[in-house]
Amino acid sequence: MAYETVQIHMENGVAHLSMCRPEKANAMGKAFWREFPQAIDELDADPAVRAIVISGQGKHFTAGIDLTMMYSLMPDPKQDAGRVREKLRRTILRMQDCFTSLDRCRKPSIAAVHGGCLGAGVDLVTACDMRLAAKGSYFTVQEINIGMVADVGTLQRIGHLLPHGIVRELAYTGRRFEVEEARHFGFVNGVGADRDDVIAKALDMAAIVARKSPLAISGIKQVLNHARDHSIADGLDYVAAWNSGVLISEDLMKGAQAALQRKEADFDDLLE
């Protein structure tokens, strides 16, 4: 499917999705919020896709939500206040689901960040499985700087990625979280020299993931996500149930045989 706000290139099991509004610093307008989850769901459903890299074209990864869209969300004083707010709640839930699509997706996602990653961009990258960033890049919880509470996932996810004191400082001050500091705290997995280099590093990482068992990768992601949201006891019970249903598979046999022969196994795609 062709999209207006993102472009997708596929190679060797890796889908590279790039935001393609460089003239607007990849600001996220109405079309983006509609198209991004559609694209992620499409990649999730495609058995040939095993990992996803997300990048932005132009000078910045993304400026976050398009402010013209923000203005369009302002209530009409002529309409009933209760109905207006009920509609706004549904709009916010749909926008939240845009990035929750990355959580649902069975395929790991890697954000390749360069330049600025502001506001909703932080919502996006915190929903990814891994983050790489170029030198000179930075992250900003921009919402406080325009007088609002971030509501599309940053405040719910970033606490699992950073110490809470740092999270609160970033959310309260809206300051730049420079790439060196992000690397120090483990928010990013690695740093590239520039945009091209960080995308190349992300594609290399994705290629390694794509060569692993897609059945095991999907299971690992499901188990990690469950563990994040539940107690250790619940997580152990969940993985026991998962492996009791999935462990004995062709992939396990292939993997064990390849390990004995000291070579790399060739795993089949998941079913459509």
Secondary structure by P-SEA (a helix, b strand, c coil): cccccbbbbbcccbbbbbbccccccccccaaaaacaaaaaaaaaacccccbbbbbcccccccccccaaaaaaacccccccaaaaaaaaaaaaaaaaacccccccccbbbbbbccccccaaaaaaaaaccbbbbccccccccccccccccccccccccccccccaaaaaaaaaccccccaaaaaaacccccccccaaaaaaaaaaaaaaaaaccaaaaaaaaaaaaaaaaccaaaaaaaaaaaaacccccaaaaaaaaaaaacbbbbbbcccc
